[in-house]
Amino acid sequence: MDHKTLAYYEASGEQLALRYEAVSSPVSRFFRVAFPNGARVLDVGAGSGRDLAALLAMGYDAFGVEPSSTFREAAFTAHPELVGRIIAGALPGLGTPHGGDFDGILCSAVLMHLAEADLFDAAFALRGLLKKGGRLLLSLPLNRPDVHADGRDSNGRLFSAYTSEYVQLLFERLGFQPIGRWETKDALCRPDTGWFTLLLELGSSDKLRAVDQIEGILNRDRKVATYKLALFRALAEIATQEARLASWRGDGRVAVPLRSISERWLLYYWPIFASDRFIPQSQDEGSDPDKKLTFRPALETLMRSFQGQGEHAGLSFWQVAATHGSLPQDVRLAHAAALTAIERAIRYGPVRHSGGSLDTGPIFEYETDSRSVLMSAEIWRELSLLGHWILDAVVVRWAALTERFAGRQGVSSGEMLPLLLARPSPERMTGLARSVFMKTALGTCTWSNRSLSVTTFDVDHVIPFSLWASNDLWNLVPAHRTVNIQKSDRLPTSQLMLARRGDIVRSWDILRDALPEAFDANARHLLGRKPSAILAWRDELFGCLRQAVEITALQRGVERWSPSPRLP
């Protein structure tokens, strides 16, 4: 649970409990619909105990968890029958309170206090406490007008704006089926505030689903290095951003090129290795810095060629030079050696051992002929559907695991997160694209058709860098500075993409003529192969870009954008 939110409830829980107890429960009307008579039910976030007491009065064998000690004491005072039935506990790390194995769970006004990075783990935790066929009744705000731009109210409480569709989709992907949805007014009569309530049922299949295998590896597999987390991070990014790199086999398996995974590992570990202090990425490195990761020396050799050239030991300079094809021969060899060392670590580490804690055993296999990592189609589908949730969960786990490896060296999770989220600066690549565009012709803005000048010329990411962190050349188009500022981190509408197709393709032609090898290598990320010499590559690449924009908008709930006709 969010720390600032919990601190507020600890300080103000007694007064809040009196307010909650003074009004009837807005969700109690759904208890008979949600839970069978006599069911064993858990109230997650029991608060003042109002809903838990109502469940007991209806004949349910009800228990609760509540992170605030102030709320727990208030609940025991108002409802003495709850003594022994409420214990301390908070999402996402609930464990198995009261022995688990519940017929139903009530989770009212709780998930809104979780950051999105914790939502995936919280959903898994709730799922793990239910019997097959169990019911989940959850309630969240439809709107909260008192929430500021930082996602907090005036008391510092976090209110994540999760829509009912977003939450329902997450739980459906975890094996739940929606049964009911209702909207209610705010019980405390706060203006312009409403709530939605979802009733979901966990599927009764006993088969170990692919999502359970992923969850088992992330949560229970033994980890003596950050390798398994890096592998899942790379696969989730490829599944959601470069899906055509994968090939579907006739035997129900999917193959992902090992080189594509290793290229992402290089980006993940470079900022960590470039830190001013030694940050261990394995149990051995934590106990003895001389026991280095197998690929650390090779990657550090490459990094030394860019020392003194900006943050993270010149990561951005490396990307521009590699894209431009201007790496000196010795640096090219160092680059190849680093990728080879990383690939060996992937093959003999997480590919071989991921899933050792599961009854099904390891879930990956390496195919020598194709130099690919194989997995079941079910695993790949889950990575494609749950990818952006998995990415958040993996980064948080990676930071926590590093803190454990560091031990007395004192590397905190908070210090690790910026390094794990670091990427090559977009300014370096947009500068490269800008120089190409300006040598050809200034032309007009891709999105608005406004004439461009030296002072108004910008380069825009079609898919915002904040969403994909992609500096690929196909993602860079000329734009008027005012229009670029207005677009910000939003995705263009479907209509705008179709209307501006000619301008986008024209930008690709300019960049491909100037940087053919680099453009084709970048285009492979979307196409799954290099563009062919025939004209059809433009249609194929544009189709892939449109698909990427639409899927990202749907999965991430991103606001769509079209230029305002009132722009000066």
C-alpha positions, 0 to 999 in steps of 0.5 A: 500500500502507498506509504503516504496514504497509510500514514494518513489513515494511521493519523486520521483513522479514528475520525474517519471510522466514525464517518464511515460508521454513520452511513450505510455500506454501499456494497452490502446490497451486493453481498447476497448476489456475490457470495453463497450462503455461509461462504468463507469471505475475506474483506481486504481493507476492512477499514472501520469494520462496517462491511465485515460486520455486515457480512457476519450478520448475514451469516457469512464466515467472514474475516478481514485484513487491514493495514492501519492499526488505528482502523483495526482498533476502531473496528474492534471498538465499534464491532466487538464481534470482529476481535480475532477476525481482523489482522494486519495485512496490505496489498500487494504482499498479503500472504495467506491471511487466515489460512487463505482458501476463501469462497469470496473476497470483498475488496472495496475502496482499496485498489485505488491506493495502489500504484500501477507497478503494484496492481499486477501483484495485487491481482495475483495475490487476490487470485491466490487466496480464492478457491477455484470458482470463488467470487471477487467483489471489488469497488473503485471510484468512477471519478474523484474531482478532489484529486490533483495532477500528481494523483493525490488529494489534499491529504496526500492519499494516492488515488490511481485512476483505474477505469472499470474496463481496465481493471476488468481486463486485468482480472479476465487475463488472470482467469476471472469471468465478469458476472456483474457491474453496478454504479453507485452514488457516494455514500458520504455525499461528496460532490461529483463522486461516484463508484463502480462495483465489479463482480468476478468469478475465478475459472474452475480449470485445474490446468496450470495456466501460462500466467501461473507459470510466469507468476511462479517464476517471478515470485518463487523461482530461486534467483541468484542473479537478475537474469530471469527478471531481465529475460522476462523484461526483454520478452515482455517488451518484444511481445508488446512492441516487436511482436513480428520478430517472433515466429509461430511454429506448427508444434504450438511453440513460438521462437524469439531470436536470441539476438533481439533479447541480448540487444535489450539486455545490453541496454538494461545493464549498461546504466547499471555497470556505468554507475559511479559505485559497484552495483552487484547483479548476482549473489556472488557479486554481492559477496565478492566484487571480483566474482563478476557476471560472465558478460560484465567484462565484455560489456565494460570493454565496450563501454570504455570506448564511450567514457566521458561522453555523457551520462551512463558512460555515453550510452546515447553516443553509442546508440547514435554511432551504432545507428549511423554506422560510424563505429570504428572497427575495434568498437564494432568488435567489442560490441559483437563480443559483448552481445556474444557474452550476453547471449551465452549468459542468457542461454545457460542461465535463465533459458535453462533454469526458468521454471525450476520451482514449477511442477511443469519444469523449465518453460524455455528451450534454446534452438541452436539452428535458428539461434532462438529461444522457444516457449509455448504459444500460451506463454507468448500470448500471456506476455503479449496481453500482460506485457506492460503489467509484467514490465512494471512488476519486473522492474520493481522486483529487480530493484528489490533483488539488487538491494538484497544482493548489495547487502551492507553496500547499501544500494537501495531500491530507490537508487536502482529504479532510475538506472533500470528505467534509463534509456539512450537520450531521445535528443541524440537520435532526434538530432540525427534525424533532424540533420537528415531532414534539414539537409533534404528540405524543411518541408511541412509538419507531418501532423498539421501541414504547417510550413517549417523553418529553422526556428520552428523545426522539431522531430516528434516520436509518433509513439511517444518516447515515454510509452515505448522508449523507441528512438527507431528512425521509423518513429521519428517525423518532422513536426512544427514545434508548437504542434509537437508541444501540443501532442506531448505524450499522446498518441495520434488518432486513427483518422490522423494516422490515415490522413497523414500517411503520405507525410509519414512515408515521405519521412521514411524515404528521406531517412532511408535514403540517408541511412539505409542500413540503420533504417532497415535495421530499425524497421525490422523491429516492427516488420520482423524482417528487413524491408524488401526492395519492392514498394510494398515495404511502405504499406507493410511498415505503415500497417505495422505502425498503425497496429502498434499505435492502436494496440498501445492505446488500448492496452495502456489507456493512452489519450488520443490526439489530433491537432487543434484547428485553432493552433496559431 
